[in-house]
Amino acid sequence: MNRINSALEADKKLLSIYFTAGFPQLDDTLPIIETLQENGVDMIEIGLPFSDPLADGPTIQESSRKALENGMTTSKLFEQLEGLRDRVHIPVLIMGYFNPILQFGVREFCQRCREVGIDGLIIPDLPVEEYQCHYQALFAEFGLRMVFLITPQTPDSRIHQIDSLSEGFIYMVSSPGVTGGTEGFGKTQTEYFQRIAQMQLKTPQVVGFGIKDQQTFQQATEFAQGGIIGSAFIKELERSGLEAVPEFLSGIRKQEVPGT
């Protein structure tokens, strides 16, 4: 069974962390992954830096810029991930835009993902129809789960289409806009979370965008299987380094009861 599916079967709310490969320093990628696993993170999303990240807010955009300046490339990322599965057992996904994957070669990219032990891909700018026509069979050949994003504006018909295609989880964008929101979740988001839960989709949902602390994590996971933290983690990483990761993560999950 794919590691993503195994994690989703656990009787707890999953905490997924996103970070940008090659940030703060070029060779920080694997140390960050290991530190996250050691501190109880359930799933990791590695951001593949890109010069034109349309869905990313200022924090992730800046981390991508610095990573590219550090010399991060797709090839370099795969070099860094050699031996990943000798040390890491939790699911690891790559999240990035399609242009770098296309430049690398889609088949070669998928091949390298399998070789280093990547479990899934999140490609926000790859249309569902394009995936169905050209890449669904290829991703399946290499055991990669494709994760699609939905937003509060996504029509029910599109959500059902995505649900039928999905074999991992659905990434629920909490609100319109880019990553890194700071205002928490209000009535609009809560109603959106409830609406999706009431659709009784076959695919578990994990919420991203706007989760930054214990309160927002609990709000996001009241109706969903898990939550994703990106910008808040990157800010903490830049401010305090790897040494601050245990305290940051313990603050997200304190008082959480498994299965609630």
C-alpha positions as a Python dict, from the first residue, in 0.01 Angstrom:
ca = {
    (1, 'M'): (0, 0, 0),
    (2, 'N'): (118, 352, -77),
    (3, 'R'): (248, 527, 237),
    (4, 'I'): (-2, 811, 188),
    (5, 'N'): (-295, 570, 208),
    (6, 'S'): (-147, 397, 512),
    (7, 'A'): (-110, 729, 694),
    (8, 'L'): (-468, 829, 611),
    (9, 'E'): (-596, 514, 778),
    (10, 'A'): (-447, 613, 1113),
    (11, 'D'): (-690, 705, 1391),
    (12, 'K'): (-569, 1063, 1428),
    (13, 'K'): (-566, 1395, 1252),
    (14, 'L'): (-264, 1410, 1023),
    (15, 'L'): (-15, 1692, 1049),
    (16, 'S'): (159, 1762, 719),
    (17, 'I'): (442, 2012, 684),
    (18, 'Y'): (543, 2191, 366),
    (19, 'F'): (889, 2337, 319),
    (20, 'T'): (1092, 2458, 24),
    (21, 'A'): (1379, 2237, -90),
    (22, 'G'): (1715, 2411, -63),
    (23, 'F'): (1600, 2663, 200),
    (24, 'P'): (1733, 2815, 420),
    (25, 'Q'): (2055, 2650, 298),
    (26, 'L'): (2103, 2433, -8),
    (27, 'D'): (2176, 2112, 182),
    (28, 'D'): (1905, 2151, 449),
    (29, 'T'): (1649, 1937, 266),
    (30, 'L'): (1718, 1595, 419),
    (31, 'P'): (1800, 1726, 769),
    (32, 'I'): (1464, 1908, 774),
    (33, 'I'): (1281, 1591, 667),
    (34, 'E'): (1450, 1384, 937),
    (35, 'T'): (1381, 1646, 1204),
    (36, 'L'): (1014, 1663, 1108),
    (37, 'Q'): (979, 1286, 1130),
    (38, 'E'): (1157, 1275, 1464),
    (39, 'N'): (907, 1525, 1601),
    (40, 'G'): (589, 1345, 1505),
    (41, 'V'): (495, 1490, 1167),
    (42, 'D'): (278, 1246, 972),
    (43, 'M'): (344, 1361, 616),
    (44, 'I'): (587, 1593, 438),
    (45, 'E'): (549, 1805, 125),
    (46, 'I'): (872, 1918, -37),
    (47, 'G'): (832, 2236, -237),
    (48, 'L'): (1015, 2234, -569),
    (49, 'P'): (1132, 2595, -615),
    (50, 'F'): (1006, 2780, -919),
    (51, 'S'): (1061, 3137, -1033),
    (52, 'D'): (692, 3212, -1096),
    (53, 'P'): (491, 3046, -814),
    (54, 'L'): (139, 3172, -884),
    (55, 'A'): (-38, 3017, -584),
    (56, 'D'): (228, 3101, -327),
    (57, 'G'): (222, 3392, -88),
    (58, 'P'): (518, 3616, -7),
    (59, 'T'): (681, 3381, 246),
    (60, 'I'): (698, 3080, 15),
    (61, 'Q'): (784, 3297, -285),
    (62, 'E'): (1081, 3438, -96),
    (63, 'S'): (1192, 3092, 18),
    (64, 'S'): (1179, 2975, -345),
    (65, 'R'): (1383, 3274, -457),
    (66, 'K'): (1649, 3204, -195),
    (67, 'A'): (1652, 2833, -274),
    (68, 'L'): (1710, 2905, -642),
    (69, 'E'): (1986, 3150, -550),
    (70, 'N'): (2138, 2874, -335),
    (71, 'G'): (2158, 2657, -645),
    (72, 'M'): (1859, 2428, -596),
    (73, 'T'): (1749, 2241, -908),
    (74, 'T'): (1529, 1941, -975),
    (75, 'S'): (1835, 1724, -1032),
    (76, 'K'): (1991, 1850, -710),
    (77, 'L'): (1678, 1764, -515),
    (78, 'F'): (1685, 1404, -633),
    (79, 'E'): (2054, 1384, -542),
    (80, 'Q'): (1971, 1506, -193),
    (81, 'L'): (1696, 1247, -157),
    (82, 'E'): (1919, 949, -234),
    (83, 'G'): (1894, 718, 66),
    (84, 'L'): (1575, 888, 189),
    (85, 'R'): (1403, 559, 258),
    (86, 'D'): (1693, 430, 464),
    (87, 'R'): (1600, 694, 722),
    (88, 'V'): (1243, 810, 663),
    (89, 'H'): (927, 599, 677),
    (90, 'I'): (648, 860, 661),
    (91, 'P'): (489, 973, 332),
    (92, 'V'): (682, 1231, 132),
    (93, 'L'): (533, 1423, -160),
    (94, 'I'): (674, 1679, -400),
    (95, 'M'): (466, 1990, -452),
    (96, 'G'): (555, 2212, -742),
    (97, 'Y'): (458, 2366, -1071),
    (98, 'F'): (451, 2170, -1393),
    (99, 'N'): (708, 2372, -1588),
    (100, 'P'): (1017, 2239, -1403),
    (101, 'I'): (880, 1884, -1427),
    (102, 'L'): (820, 1924, -1800),
    (103, 'Q'): (1170, 2064, -1849),
    (104, 'F'): (1319, 1774, -1655),
    (105, 'G'): (1115, 1523, -1856),
    (106, 'V'): (792, 1390, -1705),
    (107, 'R'): (880, 1021, -1736),
    (108, 'E'): (1231, 1076, -1603),
    (109, 'F'): (1088, 1282, -1317),
    (110, 'C'): (848, 1001, -1224),
    (111, 'Q'): (1127, 745, -1252),
    (112, 'R'): (1348, 945, -1016),
    (113, 'C'): (1055, 988, -775),
    (114, 'R'): (1016, 612, -754),
    (115, 'E'): (1389, 559, -714),
    (116, 'V'): (1416, 789, -412),
    (117, 'G'): (1082, 692, -258),
    (118, 'I'): (845, 981, -330),
    (119, 'D'): (482, 882, -270),
    (120, 'G'): (282, 1152, -445),
    (121, 'L'): (272, 1476, -639),
    (122, 'I'): (86, 1803, -592),
    (123, 'I'): (95, 2008, -912),
    (124, 'P'): (-144, 2305, -875),
    (125, 'D'): (-123, 2417, -1239),
    (126, 'L'): (-176, 2076, -1403),
    (127, 'P'): (-540, 2072, -1522),
    (128, 'V'): (-751, 1768, -1440),
    (129, 'E'): (-826, 1701, -1806),
    (130, 'E'): (-459, 1725, -1902),
    (131, 'Y'): (-375, 1480, -1626),
    (132, 'Q'): (-642, 1236, -1740),
    (133, 'C'): (-540, 1247, -2106),
    (134, 'H'): (-163, 1245, -2076),
    (135, 'Y'): (-30, 1161, -1730),
    (136, 'Q'): (-269, 949, -1525),
    (137, 'A'): (-135, 617, -1653),
    (138, 'L'): (226, 737, -1629),
    (139, 'F'): (194, 846, -1266),
    (140, 'A'): (23, 519, -1182),
    (141, 'E'): (304, 325, -1351),
    (142, 'F'): (548, 473, -1102),
    (143, 'G'): (321, 440, -800),
    (144, 'L'): (264, 813, -755),
    (145, 'R'): (-56, 948, -604),
    (146, 'M'): (-174, 1267, -774),
    (147, 'V'): (-325, 1517, -531),
    (148, 'F'): (-572, 1772, -666),
    (149, 'L'): (-667, 2102, -506),
    (150, 'I'): (-1020, 2229, -447),
    (151, 'T'): (-1128, 2572, -320),
    (152, 'P'): (-1452, 2717, -181),
    (153, 'Q'): (-1535, 2817, -540),
    (154, 'T'): (-1489, 2471, -693),
    (155, 'P'): (-1825, 2347, -830),
    (156, 'D'): (-1968, 2028, -685),
    (157, 'S'): (-1946, 1860, -1025),
    (158, 'R'): (-1571, 1928, -1039),
    (159, 'I'): (-1524, 1808, -682),
    (160, 'H'): (-1697, 1480, -766),
    (161, 'Q'): (-1478, 1445, -1076),
    (162, 'I'): (-1165, 1500, -866),
    (163, 'D'): (-1294, 1257, -605),
    (164, 'S'): (-1339, 987, -869),
    (165, 'L'): (-980, 1035, -993),
    (166, 'S'): (-811, 1060, -655),
    (167, 'E'): (-635, 772, -483),
    (168, 'G'): (-461, 963, -203),
    (169, 'F'): (-621, 1272, -55),
    (170, 'I'): (-786, 1591, -177),
    (171, 'Y'): (-606, 1914, -89),
    (172, 'M'): (-870, 2155, 41),
    (173, 'V'): (-753, 2513, -6),
    (174, 'S'): (-915, 2689, 288),
    (175, 'S'): (-992, 3017, 113),
    (176, 'P'): (-936, 3208, -211),
    (177, 'G'): (-597, 3366, -260),
    (178, 'V'): (-242, 3255, -196),
    (179, 'T'): (-65, 3074, 84),
    (180, 'G'): (29, 3240, 409),
    (181, 'G'): (-301, 3385, 534),
    (182, 'T'): (-283, 3526, 886),
    (183, 'E'): (-642, 3586, 991),
    (184, 'G'): (-747, 3237, 1095),
    (185, 'F'): (-1072, 3070, 997),
    (186, 'G'): (-1410, 3235, 1026),
    (187, 'K'): (-1768, 3141, 950),
    (188, 'T'): (-1711, 3124, 573),
    (189, 'Q'): (-1432, 2869, 604),
    (190, 'T'): (-1619, 2664, 864),
    (191, 'E'): (-1924, 2643, 640),
    (192, 'Y'): (-1700, 2537, 351),
    (193, 'F'): (-1539, 2263, 562),
    (194, 'Q'): (-1885, 2141, 667),
    (195, 'R'): (-2017, 2148, 310),
    (196, 'I'): (-1735, 1928, 182),
    (197, 'A'): (-1773, 1688, 476),
    (198, 'Q'): (-2144, 1652, 399),
    (199, 'M'): (-2064, 1550, 42),
    (200, 'Q'): (-1933, 1220, 183),
    (201, 'L'): (-1652, 1190, -71),
    (202, 'K'): (-1464, 862, -96),
    (203, 'T'): (-1129, 1044, -78),
    (204, 'P'): (-1004, 1190, 253),
    (205, 'Q'): (-951, 1565, 264),
    (206, 'V'): (-654, 1754, 406),
    (207, 'V'): (-679, 2132, 456),
    (208, 'G'): (-406, 2375, 357),
    (209, 'F'): (-352, 2755, 340),
    (210, 'G'): (-390, 2957, 660),
    (211, 'I'): (-297, 2697, 924),
    (212, 'K'): (-36, 2841, 1157),
    (213, 'D'): (-103, 2733, 1517),
    (214, 'Q'): (-296, 2497, 1741),
    (215, 'Q'): (-626, 2681, 1699),
    (216, 'T'): (-624, 2688, 1320),
    (217, 'F'): (-504, 2327, 1301),
    (218, 'Q'): (-794, 2215, 1519),
    (219, 'Q'): (-1042, 2423, 1319),
    (220, 'A'): (-915, 2280, 992),
    (221, 'T'): (-925, 1920, 1110),
    (222, 'E'): (-1265, 1927, 1278),
    (223, 'F'): (-1419, 1803, 955),
    (224, 'A'): (-1110, 1691, 758),
    (225, 'Q'): (-852, 1417, 798),
    (226, 'G'): (-555, 1650, 838),
    (227, 'G'): (-399, 1991, 803),
    (228, 'I'): (-98, 2131, 617),
    (229, 'I'): (131, 2401, 755),
    (230, 'G'): (365, 2577, 515),
    (231, 'S'): (429, 2950, 550),
    (232, 'A'): (425, 2949, 932),
    (233, 'F'): (680, 2667, 939),
    (234, 'I'): (906, 2838, 685),
    (235, 'K'): (896, 3161, 888),
    (236, 'E'): (992, 2972, 1204),
    (237, 'L'): (1266, 2786, 1021),
    (238, 'E'): (1415, 3109, 890),
    (239, 'R'): (1381, 3287, 1223),
    (240, 'S'): (1506, 3017, 1460),
    (241, 'G'): (1650, 2728, 1260),
    (242, 'L'): (1605, 2353, 1304),
    (243, 'E'): (1655, 2381, 1679),
    (244, 'A'): (1313, 2546, 1712),
    (245, 'V'): (1122, 2275, 1522),
    (246, 'P'): (1034, 2055, 1826),
    (247, 'E'): (879, 2344, 2017),
    (248, 'F'): (695, 2474, 1710),
    (249, 'L'): (540, 2135, 1637),
    (250, 'S'): (452, 2057, 1999),
    (251, 'G'): (261, 2385, 2006),
    (252, 'I'): (50, 2274, 1710),
    (253, 'R'): (-60, 1946, 1861),
    (254, 'K'): (-80, 2006, 2234),
    (255, 'Q'): (-404, 1886, 2391),
    (256, 'E'): (-498, 1700, 2076),
    (257, 'V'): (-680, 1373, 2138),
    (258, 'P'): (-619, 1099, 1877),
    (259, 'G'): (-923, 1035, 1662),
    (260, 'T'): (-1092, 1364, 1744),
}
